[in-house]
Amino acid sequence: MIFQLLTLSLATAAQTVPAQATQLPPPPVAVPAPVTAAVEVDTRPYVEITTDAGKIVIRLETRRAPVTTANFLRYVDSKRMATTFKFYRTTRSWGEGNRLVQAGNRGDARLNYPPIAHEPTNGTGLTHCKGAVAMARSAPGDATSDFFILLSDIPGFDANPGGSGDNAGFAVFGEVISGLDAAEKIYAAPISPTKGEGVMVGQMLEPEFKILAARRIPAPADAPKGCVVKAAP
C-alpha cells in the first residue's frame, strides 16, 4: 500500500514539473551588402599634340560639341594635323585679358576638309575659360582647320544672342588638361613686325611652331575636371 502511494506521488510530481525550455539559437541577422559607388567612365577622347614647344593634351567634348569634335578628330586620325599644321599666331598685343595661341593648316589649303556647322556656346553649354579649345572662324559655319587655345578667360567669345552684329561667338569643343606651359611658350615667342593682315599684323609668330605629331591617347587617370562645362544656373 505504502509502495503504491509512493509510486502514485512520484508519478503525480513528474506530471507537475515543467519541462526544461529548449534554448534555440537566435535567427541570423541579415547583413546588408556593401554599397559600391558607381564609377563614371570617362569616354571622351583625349588627343596628345606634340609641338616644337612641347606636348599639349586636349580633352574633347564629343557629347556637347559633336560636329566640331568630329572635325578635329578627322584631322588627327588622317595624320593631316601632323603634316602641315602649325601654331602661327599669338595675341600678345591684345594684353593680358585676351591671351590665346592659334594653329591651323599653313600649307596646302586643299588638305582642309569642308566647313562645318557652327555649334555656339549657348547651345553646347561650354564656355571660353582658360584652357578652352575653340574653332577659329570668320563667319558662323565657315570653320575648317584653324583652332585656338585660350590662356586666359575670355567670356566675350561666348555666344550672346541678345547682342548686336555677329553675336554667335566661337565654338568651344574641348580643353587643355596638360601642357599649358607649352602653349605659354608659344604665346611668348618672337613675332614678325610685318607679317599678317589687318588686326593680325604684329601677331604672327616667326618662326612658327610645327605640330610634329597628333594622336589619340587613353584618358589619363588624374585628368582634372576642367572648366569648359558651364555650371547649372
Secondary structure by P-SEA (a helix, b strand, c coil): caaaaaaaaaaaaaaaccccbbbbcccbbbbccccccbbbbbcbbbbbbbcccbbbbbbbcccccaaaaaaaaaaaaaccccccccccccccccccccccccccccccccccccbbbbbccccccccccccbbbbbbccccccccbbbbbcccccccccccccccccccccccbbbccaaaaaaaaaaccccccccccccccccccccccccbbbbbcccccccccccccccc
